[in-house]
Amino acid sequence: MTTGVEQAAPATDAATAAYLAAVDAHMLDLLARRDGPVAAAARAPIAAGGKRLRPLLVRAARPLALGADEAATAAFEAAAVRAGAAVELVHTASLVHDDLLDGASTRRGEPTVEAAAGRAVAIAAGDLLFSLAFATLVESREAADPVLVHRATRILARTARTLAVGEAAQARQLRDADLPEPAYLERCAAKTGALFAAALQLGATLGGADLDDVDRVGRFGSLVGVAFQVADDVLDCGTPDTEAALGKRPGADLRDGTITMPVLRAAIVDPDLRSVLRAPVGEDDVEPLLARIRATGAVESSRERAHELRRAAERILPELGDRFDLAPLRLVAATAVDRIT
């Protein structure tokens, strides 16, 4: 139930492309200043690239009022590079640790940090990425209002705690075929929705938005993140030809015992699945089990639930009035589920 592969991201204009390039350069520079095997291991998943969806969210939440103040806009752009790097570093750190817990050997078609460098180095690499995220965000006070940076740092700290809660929940829920669906959605909100929300809140906060609007973009981001995770879980129950959209072979969640919405809904229609899901699933059994899940209609109903979550997120946008550019936010919501349309 990881979200490391994002095959679709909002289209970017030249300014946004330059921003993303600056975020990448900044992350690599932070790691280049450090020597040794841990820094090298931490650099690998960053250098592998990606769509950088979470840094995009930081910039998508710029308050429109910035446009009337050239100095404030310049300060925001400088701080947003560090904030975008911070959320991507936290995201990458969480994936490194997630792979450790799942025993995964590959990610995005490449060896995981553990597979390439060993368990001890992978633990330290994830910790390094987390520490760099907070260090660079705090240093954005050189460009932005220190009060706003303090608020942003508290948001990211709270989010890091929530990510840990989500990971602990996933470990407790391993192979729990009786898991209530609300508990699954709470886990999605903690593991995925929280960082989507934080990225948007960092952008809004550093742009000087009021606290009510920061809360609104956070609620929007949380719903979008959960929709994104449900869509990812739908793809993981797909046929082999969905590998291109997912970026990995379908069935990863079955292999590691992670219970997802399509699996839960399938077990309601086909109760005998519960006993099968409580035991480790052998490689030869993955595709037949996926076919059995698909036969229940659970994948289709889960797909519709992802779209419902996206629509719920979009209903928040009018609350932001004319204080934000809503077009990129609508595109963010659409992107969360367009892989399963």
HUKAJO-V206619 format. One record per residue. N is the residue number from 0. RES is the residue in one letter. PSI is psi in whole degrees, -180 to 180 (none if undefined). Layout:
BEGIN
N,RES,PSI + N,RES,PSI
END
This chain:
BEGIN
0,M,46 + 1,T,165 + 2,T,45 + 3,G,-17 + 4,V,120 + 5,E,104 + 6,Q,-13 + 7,A,138 + 8,A,157 + 9,P,142 + 10,A,146 + 11,T,143 + 12,D,-179 + 13,A,-40 + 14,A,-41 + 15,T,-39 + 16,A,-41 + 17,A,-39 + 18,Y,-48 + 19,L,-38 + 20,A,-39 + 21,A,-37 + 22,V,-47 + 23,D,-47 + 24,A,-39 + 25,H,-44 + 26,M,-44 + 27,L,-35 + 28,D,-41 + 29,L,-41 + 30,L,-30 + 31,A,-22 + 32,R,-6 + 33,R,139 + 34,D,167 + 35,G,169 + 36,P,-30 + 37,V,-47 + 38,A,-40 + 39,A,-42 + 40,A,-39 + 41,A,-30 + 42,R,-31 + 43,A,-52 + 44,P,-25 + 45,I,-46 + 46,A,-23 + 47,A,-17 + 48,G,-164 + 49,G,177 + 50,K,-14 + 51,R,47 + 52,L,-41 + 53,R,-43 + 54,P,-35 + 55,L,-37 + 56,L,-36 + 57,V,-49 + 58,R,-28 + 59,A,-21 + 60,A,22 + 61,R,125 + 62,P,142 + 63,L,-25 + 64,A,-22 + 65,L,-33 + 66,G,-20 + 67,A,-3 + 68,D,105 + 69,E,-41 + 70,A,-42 + 71,A,-37 + 72,T,-44 + 73,A,-41 + 74,A,-41 + 75,F,-46 + 76,E,-40 + 77,A,-44 + 78,A,-34 + 79,A,-31 + 80,V,-46 + 81,R,-40 + 82,A,-41 + 83,G,-41 + 84,A,-39 + 85,A,-46 + 86,V,-34 + 87,E,-36 + 88,L,-41 + 89,V,-44 + 90,H,-47 + 91,T,-41 + 92,A,-42 + 93,S,-34 + 94,L,-40 + 95,V,-46 + 96,H,-35 + 97,D,-44 + 98,D,-36 + 99,L,-47 + 100,L,-35 + 101,D,-14 + 102,G,28 + 103,A,144 + 104,S,-20 + 105,T,154 + 106,R,132 + 107,R,34 + 108,G,3 + 109,E,158 + 110,P,141 + 111,T,168 + 112,V,-40 + 113,E,-44 + 114,A,-34 + 115,A,-34 + 116,A,-5 + 117,G,160 + 118,R,-47 + 119,A,-43 + 120,V,-38 + 121,A,-42 + 122,I,-47 + 123,A,-36 + 124,A,-43 + 125,G,-42 + 126,D,-40 + 127,L,-43 + 128,L,-42 + 129,F,-47 + 130,S,-38 + 131,L,-35 + 132,A,-48 + 133,F,-36 + 134,A,-45 + 135,T,-33 + 136,L,-44 + 137,V,-38 + 138,E,-10 + 139,S,-8 + 140,R,-15 + 141,E,-26 + 142,A,-38 + 143,A,170 + 144,D,123 + 145,P,-31 + 146,V,-43 + 147,L,-38 + 148,V,-40 + 149,H,-45 + 150,R,-44 + 151,A,-40 + 152,T,-38 + 153,R,-39 + 154,I,-47 + 155,L,-38 + 156,A,-44 + 157,R,-39 + 158,T,-40 + 159,A,-40 + 160,R,-41 + 161,T,-39 + 162,L,-41 + 163,A,-39 + 164,V,-42 + 165,G,-40 + 166,E,-40 + 167,A,-40 + 168,A,-42 + 169,Q,-39 + 170,A,-41 + 171,R,-32 + 172,Q,7 + 173,L,125 + 174,R,25 + 175,D,91 + 176,A,-7 + 177,D,10 + 178,L,128 + 179,P,143 + 180,E,-38 + 181,P,-33 + 182,A,-37 + 183,Y,-45 + 184,L,-35 + 185,E,-39 + 186,R,-42 + 187,C,-41 + 188,A,-37 + 189,A,-42 + 190,K,-31 + 191,T,-49 + 192,G,-36 + 193,A,-40 + 194,L,-33 + 195,F,-47 + 196,A,-45 + 197,A,-41 + 198,A,-46 + 199,L,-40 + 200,Q,-34 + 201,L,-46 + 202,G,-46 + 203,A,-42 + 204,T,-50 + 205,L,-22 + 206,G,1 + 207,G,16 + 208,A,153 + 209,D,165 + 210,L,-32 + 211,D,-41 + 212,D,-35 + 213,V,-41 + 214,D,-41 + 215,R,-47 + 216,V,-28 + 217,G,-43 + 218,R,-41 + 219,F,-48 + 220,G,-38 + 221,S,-45 + 222,L,-42 + 223,V,-42 + 224,G,-41 + 225,V,-41 + 226,A,-42 + 227,F,-44 + 228,Q,-41 + 229,V,-41 + 230,A,-41 + 231,D,-40 + 232,D,-32 + 233,V,-47 + 234,L,-34 + 235,D,-16 + 236,C,13 + 237,G,179 + 238,T,166 + 239,P,-26 + 240,D,-3 + 241,T,0 + 242,E,-34 + 243,A,-39 + 244,A,-34 + 245,L,-30 + 246,G,5 + 247,K,167 + 248,R,134 + 249,P,154 + 250,G,6 + 251,A,-39 + 252,D,-38 + 253,L,-40 + 254,R,-39 + 255,D,3 + 256,G,13 + 257,T,127 + 258,I,127 + 259,T,174 + 260,M,-49 + 261,P,-36 + 262,V,-45 + 263,L,-44 + 264,R,-33 + 265,A,-38 + 266,A,-23 + 267,I,-41 + 268,V,-37 + 269,D,80 + 270,P,-24 + 271,D,-16 + 272,L,-28 + 273,R,-45 + 274,S,-34 + 275,V,-42 + 276,L,-21 + 277,R,-15 + 278,A,155 + 279,P,142 + 280,V,122 + 281,G,157 + 282,E,-39 + 283,D,-17 + 284,D,-8 + 285,V,-54 + 286,E,-43 + 287,P,-37 + 288,L,-39 + 289,L,-42 + 290,A,-38 + 291,R,-40 + 292,I,-45 + 293,R,-33 + 294,A,-19 + 295,T,-12 + 296,G,4 + 297,A,-32 + 298,V,-44 + 299,E,-42 + 300,S,-33 + 301,S,-36 + 302,R,-44 + 303,E,-36 + 304,R,-38 + 305,A,-42 + 306,H,-35 + 307,E,-41 + 308,L,-39 + 309,R,-43 + 310,R,-37 + 311,A,-39 + 312,A,-44 + 313,E,-28 + 314,R,-16 + 315,I,-28 + 316,L,-40 + 317,P,-24 + 318,E,-20 + 319,L,-6 + 320,G,-136 + 321,D,23 + 322,R,-13 + 323,F,156 + 324,D,110 + 325,L,-18 + 326,A,-50 + 327,P,-29 + 328,L,-39 + 329,R,-38 + 330,L,-37 + 331,V,-45 + 332,A,-43 + 333,A,-40 + 334,T,-31 + 335,A,-30 + 336,V,0 + 337,D,-14 + 338,R,-19 + 339,I,13 + 340,T,none
END
